[in-house]
Amino acid sequence: MNNQSSHQATATQSAVFQKIYTVQPADIDGLGHMNNTVYLKLMEDLAWSHSNVLGITVEDFQRLGYAMVAREHHMTYLAALFPNEQVQMETWLDNNNALNLHRYYRFTRLSDQKLAFEGHTHWVCIAIDTGRPHRMPPEFKVAYGVK
């Protein structure tokens, strides 16, 4: 396995957003490596950080009455992560339309450039008051690069 994501880049792919994370002692499970639930939390935190940089915050969701909610997560663990290791976390958007966002994730251990994790979340736009699917408002489309 090489260090490249299995998700192939396309013409619609957004720029890759990156953050560095240091594995914390509280992240470690009984087997001595980062617990699988921590990955999901890091995916969510990374998605929010990226969304904020793109100009959409939770306050915007509330103000506009629409939100992007997770419909499905795919998570593939490729190598264990241990306490105090630094991890480059990356996320990007691809293959989106007025109702759906597809966000991809890649976590790479910095010490040896080993690809440790890949993930994907399918997000759907909903009207907050009904919880039903709804087309994205113009603000979402602009921020997320949806045509």
Solvent accessible surface area in square Angstrom, and as a share of the most:
residue,aa,sasa,rsa
1,M,156,0.70
2,N,98,0.50
3,N,64,0.33
4,Q,120,0.53
5,S,13,0.09
6,S,82,0.53
7,H,42,0.19
8,Q,135,0.60
9,A,78,0.60
10,T,62,0.36
11,A,112,0.87
12,T,95,0.55
13,Q,47,0.21
14,S,35,0.23
15,A,86,0.67
16,V,57,0.33
17,F,36,0.15
18,Q,97,0.43
19,K,83,0.35
20,I,88,0.45
21,Y,48,0.18
22,T,45,0.26
23,V,0,0.00
24,Q,80,0.35
25,P,95,0.60
26,A,100,0.77
27,D,15,0.08
28,I,43,0.22
29,D,37,0.19
30,G,86,0.83
31,L,149,0.74
32,G,33,0.32
33,H,56,0.25
34,M,4,0.02
35,N,42,0.22
36,N,85,0.43
37,T,92,0.53
38,V,25,0.14
39,Y,7,0.03
40,L,73,0.36
41,K,111,0.47
42,L,12,0.06
43,M,2,0.01
44,E,76,0.34
45,D,56,0.29
46,L,0,0.00
47,A,8,0.06
48,W,77,0.27
49,S,26,0.17
50,H,7,0.03
51,S,6,0.04
52,N,73,0.37
53,V,105,0.60
54,L,60,0.30
55,G,47,0.46
56,I,5,0.03
57,T,41,0.24
58,V,64,0.37
59,E,109,0.49
60,D,24,0.12
61,F,13,0.06
62,Q,124,0.55
63,R,158,0.58
64,L,40,0.20
65,G,28,0.27
66,Y,53,0.20
67,A,11,0.09
68,M,14,0.06
69,V,57,0.33
70,A,46,0.36
71,R,171,0.63
72,E,82,0.37
73,H,73,0.33
74,H,97,0.43
75,M,57,0.25
76,T,68,0.40
77,Y,98,0.37
78,L,57,0.28
79,A,22,0.17
80,A,40,0.31
81,L,0,0.00
82,F,89,0.37
83,P,54,0.34
84,N,108,0.55
85,E,39,0.18
86,Q,89,0.40
87,V,2,0.01
88,Q,42,0.19
89,M,7,0.03
90,E,14,0.06
91,T,0,0.00
92,W,4,0.01
93,L,1,0.01
94,D,0,0.00
95,N,78,0.40
96,N,36,0.19
97,N,75,0.39
98,A,13,0.10
99,L,53,0.26
100,N,28,0.15
101,L,4,0.02
102,H,40,0.18
103,R,7,0.02
104,Y,31,0.12
105,Y,3,0.01
106,R,38,0.14
107,F,1,0.00
108,T,13,0.08
109,R,29,0.11
110,L,54,0.27
111,S,100,0.64
112,D,81,0.42
113,Q,92,0.41
114,K,75,0.32
115,L,3,0.02
116,A,0,0.00
117,F,0,0.00
118,E,20,0.09
119,G,8,0.08
120,H,34,0.15
121,T,0,0.00
122,H,19,0.09
123,W,37,0.13
124,V,16,0.09
125,C,0,0.00
126,I,27,0.13
127,A,13,0.10
128,I,80,0.41
129,D,127,0.66
130,T,85,0.49
131,G,43,0.42
132,R,168,0.61
133,P,88,0.56
134,H,78,0.35
135,R,157,0.57
136,M,6,0.03
137,P,15,0.09
138,P,97,0.61
139,E,72,0.32
140,F,0,0.00
141,K,60,0.25
142,V,125,0.72
143,A,16,0.13
144,Y,12,0.05
145,G,54,0.52
146,V,14,0.08
147,K,220,0.93
